[in-house]
């Protein structure tokens, strides 16, 4: 972005703001303070909804990103295990089985 582009963008923003304020003043003079209060209330309500939606979207993106990272780690581990020879996979599974606590109910109780 050049300085000329920034100057043109600032001019457009100023023109838009001036037009909005001018129309608000014209509406206030024509319709009275009730219209101004209604416009302010509607703007505040709409802005609040947009902010809440933005916050929800950011939370969803964080949650999805964290899940994607976890799934990526699981996939990497699975790829590493699948590239191992069969006897190593079997030995690893037997070690896990041997160290896992037995939570099953004993027979006869």
Secondary structure as the mmCIF struct_conf table of DSSP 4:
data_model
#
loop_
_struct_conf.conf_type_id
_struct_conf.id
_struct_conf.beg_label_comp_id
_struct_conf.beg_label_asym_id
_struct_conf.beg_label_seq_id
_struct_conf.end_label_comp_id
_struct_conf.end_label_asym_id
_struct_conf.end_label_seq_id
HELX_RH_AL_P HELX_RH_AL_P1 UNK A 3 UNK A 31
HELX_RH_AL_P HELX_RH_AL_P2 UNK A 33 UNK A 82
TURN_TY1_P TURN_TY1_P1 UNK A 83 UNK A 83
BEND BEND1 UNK A 84 UNK A 84
HELX_RH_AL_P HELX_RH_AL_P3 UNK A 86 UNK A 99
BEND BEND2 UNK A 100 UNK A 100
BEND BEND3 UNK A 104 UNK A 104
HELX_LH_PP_P HELX_LH_PP_P1 UNK A 105 UNK A 106
TURN_TY1_P TURN_TY1_P2 UNK A 107 UNK A 108
#
